[in-house]
Amino acid sequence: MLFLSERDVERILTMKEVIEAIEEGFKSLAKGKVALPLRTRIRSLEHDGDILSMPCLVEDFNLYTNKIVSVYPKNVDLGLQTIHAVIVAVDAVKGVPIGVIEAGYLTALRTGGISGVATKYLSREDSKTLAVIGCGYQARTQVMAIKEVRKIGKVYAYDIIFEKAVKFAEEMKSRLNIEVEVVNSAREAVERADIIVTATTSKTPVVKREWIKLGTHINAIGAYTPDMREIDTETIIDAKVVVDLKEAALSEAGDIITPIKEGRYSEDRIYAELGEIVSGVKLGRTSSEEITVFKSVGLALQDNAATHALLKKYLNQF
Ligand SMILES: NC(=O)c1ccc[n+]([C@@H]2O[C@H](COP(=O)([O-])OP(=O)(O)OC[C@H]3O[C@@H](n4cnc5c(N)ncnc54)[C@H](O)[C@@H]3O)[C@@H](O)[C@H]2O)c1
């Protein structure tokens, strides 16, 4: 059986390949050819961590995957990554296990990848500036993905811990050859941005409607539980909101659940799921003035698609 390490994934898989595979995966989902149960979350109250089990079968890829992923926010204080993950891949034709993949980096790639797909369909084609709020591990692959689909000339970076934004800026300049300015508030970044990424662990909004220009696109990827939140209610009300999957957003995304609980938003106002847009059932952006929000909590489908791209490339080498 195959074992692919974090390093193998980094060496083999590109962001472009992941974006393409995720788009294909969402087309399959729209055709009803994906089995995607809601993930199971087990919480360690003693250690303030979540461990999730994320199964998915994509018929078009002949691939079953199950990812075990842990999210331990306090790891930051220990100098460890917040997220660790491993994927088991099974050939869905014969049910034979293919391999095990260390998947921390793959998770970041696929989280960036879905933002890449959403940005391609929802942001203005002339978008040039990007605000990154929360400069942790995921933020890096968000920039990689958005740069893949739009000509970004400048990134404005903000983190509640200033040093993290500085480190992020240095890394992005040297790895992606992109200009990054560290700013002192989320507002400064948001006001100058055509595209915004929120990738924090915040429980209160980090982006406010009054700061956002018309025509901006937002990828909100940080909040994945009902009590987490990055986007304020006013933005959700004013924007064209697209989610990865309605069922998942309504059970996990505080950014959507809180405005509904406040009685100021309702499920039927969510414009679309990403699958409806990539398969052409609904249009993406339709004017240069609209504010669009893509809310993703992270689906096992993204892991499956990225694993498919990885295995296809790796196995074809031999
Ligand atoms: N949607 C998805 O598919 C998906 C996938 C992976 C991770 N996530 C989530 O994304 C979030 C970020 O993950 P990560 O691995 O990058 O974590 P991380 O801990 O490496 O980075 C989070 C960063 O946000 C900063 N931050 C926290 N609160 C902030 C605030 N109020 N304003 C500005 N910055 C703030 C922290 O200082 C840190 O630098 C987590 O909540 C994680 O669970 C979502």
The ligand as a Gaussian input file, in Angstrom:
#p B3LYP/6-31G(d) Opt

LIG

0 1
 N      -13.107000      26.301000       5.410000
 C      -12.206000      25.334000       5.408000
 O      -12.244000      24.434000       4.584000
 C      -11.077000      25.339000       6.382000
 C       -9.984000      24.508000       6.174000
 C       -8.924000      24.569000       7.057000
 C       -8.989000      25.425000       8.135000
 N      -10.089000      26.194000       8.332000
 C      -10.180000      27.105000       9.471000
 O       -9.477000      28.290000       9.120000
 C       -9.019000      28.927000      10.309000
 C       -7.541000      29.263000      10.125000
 O       -6.789000      28.070000      10.037000
 P       -5.184000      28.098000      10.088000
 O       -4.748000      26.696000       9.931000
 O       -4.675000      29.111000       9.165000
 O       -4.982000      28.571000      11.594000
 P       -3.770000      29.429000      12.182000
 O       -3.929000      29.337000      13.653000
 O       -2.504000      29.012000      11.533000
 O       -4.075000      30.926000      11.685000
 C       -5.111000      31.715000      12.180000
 C       -4.580000      33.142000      12.238000
 O       -5.654000      34.024000      12.515000
 C       -5.184000      35.013000      13.412000
 N       -6.351000      35.600000      14.090000
 C       -7.144000      35.033000      15.022000
 N       -8.133000      35.894000      15.356000
 C       -7.956000      37.003000      14.590000
 C       -8.654000      38.225000      14.456000
 N       -9.729000      38.502000      15.196000
 N       -8.208000      39.142000      13.564000
 C       -7.098000      38.889000      12.806000
 N       -6.383000      37.744000      12.902000
 C       -6.813000      36.806000      13.782000
 C       -4.232000      34.275000      14.331000
 O       -3.336000      35.144000      14.990000
 C       -3.529000      33.358000      13.338000
 O       -2.385000      33.947000      12.781000
 C       -9.295000      27.946000      11.453000
 O      -10.468000      28.321000      12.125000
 C       -9.485000      26.634000      10.733000
 O      -10.268000      25.729000      11.448000
 C      -11.137000      26.180000       7.482000

